[in-house]
Amino acid sequence: MKIIILGAGQVGRTAAYHLAREEANDVTVVDTDEVLLRDLQDRIDIRTVQGNAASPRTLETAGARDADMIVALTNSDETNMVACHVAWSLFGTKTKIARIRSRDYTKQSSLFVSTESPEAPTTLPGFAIDMYLSPEEAVTAYIERLIRYPGALQVVDFADGKVRLVGIKALKGGALVGRPIRELKGHMRNSEARVAAMYRKSESIEPEGDTVIEDGDEVFFVAATQDIRAVMKEMQKLEDPVKRVVIAGGGNIGFRLAQTLDEENQVKVIERDSKRARKISEQLNNSIVLVGDAADEELLVEENIDSVDVFCSLTNSEEANILSAMLAKRLGARRVMALISRPAYADLTAMGEIDVAISPQTVTIGSLLAYVRRGDVVQVHSLRQGAAEAMETIAHGLRGGKVVGRPIENIKLPEGVKIVTLVRGEQVIMAHHDTVIENGDHVILFLSDKRHVEQVERLFQS
């Protein structure tokens, strides 16, 4: 597939990295910054073009005439919208994806019109955009799930929320810590879960029935959404629900999160810009907005940071996020999260300084990958800073094919790939060696090695 990515910022670079790793993709990146493009080209096998992303001449130079997909990820909503429309109007580009940050645009449902259908009109009442990505919306929803499940390191949805995959650190006090995995079923007689992956000191461990879960292990499990808390209790002492939340940064993500938590939690927002603080305080019903620096020790002590359940550092500066989160942790905040883009910085979580490092690119990239992938891929989620992946795909075909009608033990899966759960209608089925896949099943897979993505796609296309 020939893909043109517009914008070489953090999200654009992450998209280029993920898409270029898949052999079937030919990726070109467009940006105005020559230095950024040169650095990106030195790191991954792509073509680059310097120029204005919305310019017809730039798009033509990038190969828009025969491109299969345009992915507009610049920092300007307006540039992304215009670029997609120009690509369709002048070059007939079939698939157009745009990054749209402003709610003023995304809440207007008629503003974006898909042209992928053969019946699409030649004259559109809006912009020719088949799908829009809102990193802020995705990150806000992701953080909210982490707050709703205290103790979780990662929480992702599958099958319209019927199933969730949760990453959690096993700690003393959990009923299954120090016990083999096979005992999980005996502990949960009215529900079922499946351990998809385990990591011990950053090394992957194959979770078998006799594998003993040790204190400090990072465990990824899949369960029906209503059973998540019961499984978490097996891995560590269940924490009390979150009540008090402090948000550092009143930007797009911080403000959205405050709005989401405003009714059910005691929320305080710390914002340096007095004008921005006044603006968001007028739009929040119960949350308190403070003007100040979240890395100010005196301010945090004054606001009783030691009694806060969750401290979320969500400013535009990842260095400031790291410093304020580490300070809040040292001053007694129960759990701290920080918005961190660079993988090297995210490794601080492994040192215990920060409980959860949130990568906006990793959270956002799943929606894009699901749209790009073939074989009826519904959801894709990057795990462990992009090292692994969880995927939801739909099984199609007649019984006796490569997948449909076969027990899982007879399906030739690539090394490092396992089927963990099926969703059949409203029924959630934990996968076992003798589980038979039926036509229309939503199949959730865990991939410890993302290089096998294409093989999995081909398998489920048949």
C-alpha positions in Angstrom: 0.0 0.0 0.0 1.3 3.4 -0.9 0.8 5.8 2.0 1.6 9.5 2.3 2.0 10.9 5.8 1.7 14.7 6.2 3.5 16.0 9.2 6.7 14.7 10.8 5.8 15.7 14.4 5.6 13.1 17.2 2.4 11.5 15.9 3.6 11.6 12.3 6.9 10.0 13.2 5.2 7.3 15.2 2.8 6.5 12.3 5.7 6.4 9.8 7.7 4.0 12.1 4.8 1.6 12.6 3.6 1.6 8.9 7.1 1.4 7.4 7.8 -1.7 9.4 5.2 -3.6 7.5 6.7 -4.8 4.3 3.6 -4.2 2.2 3.7 -0.5 2.8 5.5 2.2 0.8 5.7 5.3 3.0 6.4 8.9 2.1 6.5 11.7 4.7 5.9 15.4 4.0 6.9 18.2 6.3 8.3 21.8 6.0 11.2 21.0 8.3 14.1 19.6 6.4 16.1 18.7 9.5 13.2 16.6 10.9 12.8 14.8 7.6 16.5 14.0 7.3 16.6 12.6 10.8 13.5 10.5 10.1 14.9 9.1 6.9 18.2 8.2 8.6 16.1 6.1 11.1 13.6 4.3 8.9 13.2 3.2 5.3 10.9 5.9 3.9 10.9 8.6 1.2 10.6 12.3 2.3 9.3 15.5 0.6 9.8 19.0 2.0 6.9 21.4 1.4 3.5 22.6 2.5 1.3 19.6 3.2 -1.8 21.3 1.7 -0.1 22.4 -1.5 -1.2 20.6 -4.7 2.4 20.7 -6.0 3.8 19.2 -2.8 1.1 16.5 -2.8 1.8 15.6 -6.4 5.6 15.5 -5.8 4.8 13.1 -2.9 3.0 10.8 -5.2 -0.7 11.6 -4.5 -1.8 10.6 -8.0 -1.2 6.9 -7.3 -1.3 6.9 -3.5 -3.7 4.6 -1.7 -4.0 6.7 1.4 -3.3 10.2 2.7 -2.8 10.5 6.5 -2.7 14.2 7.5 -1.1 14.5 10.9 0.3 18.1 11.0 -0.3 20.3 14.0 -2.9 22.4 12.1 -6.5 21.1 11.8 -7.1 23.4 8.9 -4.1 22.2 7.0 -5.1 18.6 7.5 -8.6 19.2 6.4 -7.6 21.1 3.2 -4.9 18.6 2.4 -7.3 15.7 2.4 -9.9 17.6 0.3 -7.2 18.6 -2.2 -5.9 15.0 -2.5 -9.4 13.8 -3.3 -10.4 16.7 -5.6 -7.3 16.8 -7.7 -5.9 13.3 -7.4 -8.8 11.0 -6.5 -7.0 9.6 -3.4 -9.3 6.9 -2.1 -8.6 6.9 1.6 -8.1 10.2 3.6 -7.4 10.3 7.3 -7.0 13.6 9.2 -5.8 14.6 12.7 -8.5 17.0 14.1 -7.9 18.4 17.5 -10.6 21.1 17.9 -14.0 20.1 19.2 -15.5 22.9 17.2 -14.8 20.7 14.2 -15.4 17.2 15.5 -18.8 17.9 17.0 -20.1 18.9 13.5 -21.0 15.5 12.2 -21.8 16.7 8.7 -18.4 18.5 8.2 -16.5 15.3 7.2 -17.8 13.2 4.3 -16.4 9.8 3.4 -15.7 9.2 -0.3 -14.5 5.6 -0.1 -17.9 4.3 -1.2 -18.4 4.1 -5.0 -21.8 5.9 -4.4 -20.0 8.9 -2.9 -21.2 12.2 -4.6 -18.8 14.1 -6.8 -19.8 17.4 -5.1 -19.5 17.2 -1.3 -21.3 19.3 1.4 -18.2 19.1 3.6 -14.5 18.0 3.6 -13.5 14.8 1.9 -12.3 13.0 5.1 -13.0 9.3 5.6 -11.8 9.2 9.2 -10.6 11.7 11.7 -8.2 11.1 14.6 -8.4 13.1 17.8 -5.3 12.4 20.0 -6.8 14.5 22.8 -10.0 12.5 22.8 -8.2 9.2 22.7 -5.7 10.1 25.5 -8.5 11.5 27.7 -10.5 8.3 27.4 -7.4 6.2 28.1 -6.5 8.2 31.2 -10.1 7.9 32.5 -10.0 4.1 32.2 -6.8 4.1 34.2 -8.4 6.2 36.9 -11.4 3.9 37.0 -9.2 0.9 37.5 -6.7 2.0 40.2 -3.5 -0.1 40.0 -3.7 -0.8 36.3 -0.8 0.1 34.0 -2.7 -0.1 30.8 -6.4 -0.7 29.9 -7.7 -1.1 26.4 -11.1 -2.0 25.0 -12.2 -4.7 22.5 -15.5 -5.7 21.0 -17.3 -2.4 21.7 -16.3 -2.5 25.4 -17.4 -6.1 26.1 -13.8 -7.2 26.7 -10.8 -5.4 28.1 -7.1 -6.2 28.2 -5.4 -4.9 31.3 -1.7 -4.6 32.2 -1.0 -4.7 35.9 2.0 -5.3 38.2 1.6 -8.3 40.4 2.2 -7.4 44.1 2.2 -9.1 47.4 -1.3 -9.2 48.7 -2.8 -10.5 45.4 -4.4 -13.9 45.8 -2.5 -15.4 42.9 0.9 -13.9 43.6 3.2 -16.8 44.4 0.8 -19.3 42.9 0.6 -21.0 39.4 -1.6 -19.4 36.7 -3.8 -22.6 36.6 -5.3 -21.7 40.0 -6.9 -18.5 38.6 -9.9 -20.5 37.3 -10.5 -22.1 40.7 -10.4 -18.6 42.4 -13.0 -17.2 40.0 -15.8 -19.7 39.8 -18.4 -17.4 38.3 -16.2 -15.8 35.7 -13.2 -16.5 33.6 -10.0 -14.7 32.5 -6.9 -15.4 30.4 -3.4 -14.3 31.0 -2.1 -13.2 27.6 1.5 -12.2 28.5 3.9 -11.8 31.4 7.1 -9.8 31.7 9.7 -10.3 34.5 12.4 -7.7 34.7 11.4 -6.6 31.2 11.9 -10.2 29.9 9.0 -12.0 28.3 7.8 -15.2 30.0 5.4 -17.6 28.3 2.4 -17.9 30.6 1.6 -21.6 31.0 -0.6 -23.3 33.5 2.3 -24.1 35.9 3.9 -20.7 35.5 4.1 -19.0 38.9 3.3 -15.3 39.1 5.9 -13.6 41.2 5.9 -10.3 43.0 6.9 -7.5 40.6 5.8 -9.4 37.4 4.0 -7.3 34.8 0.9 -9.3 33.8 -1.4 -8.7 30.8 -4.8 -10.4 31.1 -8.1 -10.4 29.1 -11.5 -10.6 30.7 -15.1 -9.6 30.2 -15.4 -6.0 31.4 -17.6 -6.8 34.4 -14.9 -9.2 35.6 -11.9 -6.9 35.5 -11.8 -5.9 39.1 -12.1 -9.5 40.3 -9.0 -10.5 38.2 -7.1 -7.4 39.4 -7.7 -8.6 43.0 -5.8 -11.8 42.1 -2.8 -9.8 41.1 -2.6 -7.2 43.9 -4.5 -5.9 46.9 -7.4 -4.0 45.3 -7.1 -0.3 45.8 -10.0 1.9 46.9 -11.9 3.9 44.2 -10.3 7.2 43.2 -11.8 10.2 44.8 -9.3 13.1 44.7 -7.5 14.0 41.5 -5.1 16.8 40.7 -4.4 17.6 37.1 -1.3 19.6 36.2 -2.0 21.5 33.0 -5.3 23.0 31.7 -4.6 22.4 28.0 -6.8 20.4 25.7 -6.2 17.0 27.4 -6.2 18.4 31.0 -9.4 20.3 30.5 -11.1 17.4 28.8 -10.1 15.1 31.6 -11.4 17.6 34.2 -14.7 17.8 32.4 -15.0 14.0 32.3 -14.3 13.6 36.1 -16.0 16.8 37.2 -19.3 15.2 38.4 -17.9 12.1 40.2 -14.5 13.1 41.6 -13.0 16.0 43.6 -10.8 17.6 40.9 -8.2 20.4 41.1 -6.5 21.7 38.0 -3.2 23.6 38.2 -2.6 25.9 35.2 0.2 28.5 34.9 -1.6 30.8 32.4 -4.1 33.0 34.4 -6.2 33.7 31.3 -6.5 30.0 30.4 -7.2 29.2 34.0 -10.1 31.7 34.1 -11.5 30.4 30.8 -11.6 26.7 31.9 -12.9 27.5 35.4 -15.9 29.1 33.8 -16.7 25.8 31.9 -16.2 23.4 34.9 -19.0 23.0 37.4 -17.3 21.5 40.4 -13.6 21.4 39.7 -11.3 23.9 41.3 -8.8 25.7 39.0 -5.6 27.1 40.6 -3.1 29.4 38.9 0.4 28.2 39.6 3.3 25.9 38.7 2.6 22.2 39.3 6.3 21.8 40.1 6.1 24.3 43.0 6.6 22.2 46.2 5.0 24.8 48.4 1.9 24.9 46.3 1.6 21.1 46.2 2.0 20.9 50.0 -0.5 23.7 50.5 -3.0 21.7 48.4 -2.5 18.6 50.5 -0.9 16.5 47.8 -0.3 13.7 50.3 -4.0 13.0 50.4 -4.4 12.9 46.6 -5.4 9.6 45.0 -4.1 10.4 41.4 -1.8 13.2 40.2 -1.9 13.6 36.4 0.7 15.8 34.8 -0.6 16.7 31.3 1.2 19.9 30.2 2.7 20.4 26.8 6.2 20.0 28.2 7.2 16.4 29.0 10.2 17.5 31.1 7.8 19.6 33.3 5.4 16.6 33.4 8.2 14.3 34.7 9.5 16.8 37.3 6.0 17.6 38.7 5.0 13.9 38.8 8.2 12.9 40.5 7.8 15.7 43.0 4.1 14.8 43.7 5.1 11.2 44.3 7.8 12.2 46.7 5.4 14.4 48.6 2.9 11.5 49.1 0.5 11.4 46.1 -0.7 7.8 46.0 -0.4 7.4 42.2 1.2 9.6 39.6 0.8 9.7 35.8 2.7 11.7 33.3 2.2 12.5 29.6 5.6 11.4 28.1 6.4 11.1 24.4 10.0 10.0 24.3 10.6 6.3 25.0 13.8 7.0 26.9 11.9 9.2 29.3 9.1 6.6 29.6 11.6 4.1 31.0 11.4 6.1 34.2 8.3 4.2 35.0 10.4 1.0 35.3 12.4 2.7 38.0 9.3 3.3 40.0 9.5 7.1 39.9 6.3 7.5 37.9 3.5 4.9 38.1 2.2 5.3 34.5 3.8 7.0 31.5 1.2 7.9 28.9 2.4 8.1 25.3 -0.1 10.1 23.2 1.3 8.6 20.0 1.0 5.0 21.2 -2.6 5.6 22.3 -3.5 7.3 19.0 -1.8 4.9 16.6 -4.1 2.0 17.3 -7.1 3.7 15.5 -4.9 4.4 12.5 -3.4 0.9 12.3 -6.9 -0.6 12.5 -8.0 1.5 9.5 -4.9 0.6 7.5 -4.8 -3.1 8.2 -6.6 -5.6 6.1 -8.7 -8.7 6.9 -11.5 -7.0 8.8 -9.2 -5.7 11.6 -11.4 -3.9 14.1 -9.0 -2.7 16.8 -5.3 -2.5 17.2 -3.6 -1.5 20.5 0.2 -1.0 21.0 1.4 -2.4 24.3 4.6 -1.8 26.4 5.6 1.4 24.5 5.0 -0.3 21.2 7.0 -3.5 21.8 3.9 -5.7 21.6 0.4 -5.5 20.1 -3.1 -6.7 20.8 -5.5 -7.0 17.8 -9.2 -7.7 17.3 -10.2 -9.1 13.9 -13.3 -10.8 12.5 -13.1 -14.4 11.3 -14.7 -15.0 7.9 -15.1 -18.1 5.7 -16.6 -21.5 5.5 -15.9 -24.3 7.9 -12.7 -26.1 7.0 -10.8 -23.0 6.0 -7.6 -21.8 7.6 -9.4 -20.5 10.7 -13.2 -21.0 10.7 -14.3 -24.4 11.9 -10.9 -25.3 13.3 -9.9 -25.7 17.0 -7.3 -23.2 18.0 -4.6 -25.9 18.4 -4.9 -26.7 14.7 -4.5 -23.1 13.5 -1.0 -22.3 12.2 -0.3 -19.1 14.1 3.2 -17.4 13.7 5.6 -17.7 16.6 4.7 -15.2 19.4 1.1 -14.9 18.3 -1.7 -16.3 20.4 -5.5 -16.2 20.3 -6.7 -15.2 23.8 -10.4 -14.5 23.5 -13.4 -14.8 21.2 -16.6 -12.7 21.3 -19.6 -14.4 19.7 -22.6 -12.1 19.7 -22.9 -11.1 23.3 -20.9 -14.1 24.6 -17.3 -13.7 25.7 -15.3 -17.0 25.3 -11.9 -17.4 26.8 -9.8 -19.3 24.2 -8.5 -22.8 25.0 -6.7 -25.3 22.7 -9.9 -27.0 21.8 -12.0 -23.9 21.2 -13.5 -23.8 17.7 -13.7 -20.5 15.8 -17.0 -19.8 14.0 -17.7 -17.5 11.1 -18.3 -13.9 12.4 -16.4 -14.4 15.7 -14.4 -11.4 16.9 -11.0 -12.9 17.6 -8.6 -11.1 20.0 -5.0 -11.9 19.6 -1.8 -11.0 21.4 1.4 -10.5 19.3 4.7 -10.4 21.2 6.5 -9.7 17.8 4.8 -7.2 15.5 6.7 -8.5 12.5 4.1 -11.2 12.2 1.2 -8.8 11.6 1.0 -9.5 7.9 0.9 -13.2 8.4 -2.0 -12.8 10.8 -3.9 -10.6 8.4 -3.5 -13.1 5.6 -4.6 -15.9 7.8 -7.9 -14.2 8.7 -8.5 -12.9 5.1 -9.3 -16.5 3.9 
